[in-house]
Amino acid sequence: IFFLQVEVLDAKTREQPPGYVLKGKSLRDDEILQNLPVGTTATMYFKDLGPQLGWTMVFLAEYIGPLLSYLLFYFRIPYFYSNRYALSSSPHPVVTLACVCHTFHYTKRLIETIFVHRFSHGTMPLRTIVKNCAYYWGFSAWLAYYINHPLYTPPSYGELQVNYALILFVMCEMGNFSIHLTLNKLRGDGPKGRRFPMPNKNPFTWLFFFVSCPNYTYEVGAWVSFSIMTQCLPVAFYTLLGFIQMTIWAKGKHRAYIREFKDYPSLRVAIIPLIL
Amino acid sequence: MASSEEDGTVEEKENNNKKRTKSTLATAWLTFYNIAMTAGWLVLAMAMTRFYIQKGTHKGLYRSIARTLKFFQTFALVEVGHCAIGIVRTSVIVTGVQVCSRIFMVWFITNSIRQIQSEESVILFLVVWTMTEIIRYSYYTFKLLNHLPYFIKWARYNLFIVLYPVGVVGELLTIYAALPFVRRSGMYSMRLPNKYNVSFDYYYCLIIVMLSYIPLFPQLYFHMLRQRRRMLHGEVIVEKDD
């Protein structure tokens, strides 16, 4: 047996030992003190992160809003639109189709959150959750308002535009799901067999030949197809914002992969094949 | 062998020289920029004073200085670029928000809604802006020339305590005065139905802008108060980090 002396200091008022620069990320939950690269004296810094929420709950809170609010607009709950349209339904089939697609998208996300994803960090701070929920709930309400509006104008190229968009949407949703499954299997190996994701027999995973984060690529694709399907500018704007955010995430992930794996394929880029 | 070693050191020296000339170039440009902006706002101040002395009224004052104001306020967009390329160590977002709010007032309120150009609130914020900008740009100029008179520093970090809220009042009153004209003319607005299934009401947008002052103004004001304590009294204040 050997004992470790642990000195606990507050993160803000800590004193730095002379000539020594503190580096490194915070420790993972599963790290063992004995295995850390320290001597017999380890100095641990603690920081109060404030109120937190587990990741699963975070995603459930974020996705349940869009799911339900869109339906409120689809069924034209009284007072959302002017009273003579209350509880009426739209004469355009594309509006119903859009509702099905939107609902499917968020239902799929909820199911994935519960059954598929495995999260690395334990929790997320409360302030961030409020901000994210405001973003998701706010935007989906704004989109739903226009798509289900009594004065909605269906797409300029009619059935052709809607059907092509629908095919693209379905393919992107399936692609996104396939990637999530692939990433999930990868995580199952644990920290010992750390490998980067590779394409397998599923054709949707062949996007891995070209990008590091095809799940984001497919997500953007799904929203682009939804914009085309509804021909609604707010949807396109929301897609753009999502694209920017996901590109930032993808670029970070891509850089992390390159740093960790020396044999990382050079053809791959972050999110858009051959471009970004 | 000896010659390649020499080449190596010559290259290094060139690189160091490049780094030094780059920051000299940056300093030269920034000095020129700040002097030019100080001069511009001084010209504005003098033009406004001269108009008021000669005409005795503020009606028509805005029209007489409109072009100069638009030029110098729009040129301030360059400051966002300064932050982006790193020759000025301020956050791009903070500078961006400040410059954008100015551009918004000048181009989307006073420039496009002629009926409010003779309002007193316009003169109010113009006076405040002029005073603030002259002090701010001369502060930067002196700082770059390494010769900062204490009273400029004092002015920069104390006058805002009064000027900032007064300016906000001027801006809000102006937007409020513009509301009925926006509603009547339906400017910058789009209604349903249309091909892109979007609508935009400039009237409600302005109301949202006015409401956004409520959370934003205290944040910026207290940020400046903290900066003031740091610059004038050397206090270090630990800010809450997320």
Interface residues (C-beta under 8 A of the other chain):
Chain A: K12 P125 R127 T128 Y146 I147 H149 L151 Y152 T153 S156 T230 Q231 C232 L233 P234
Chain B: L192 P193 N194 K195 Y196 N197 V198 S199 V238 D242
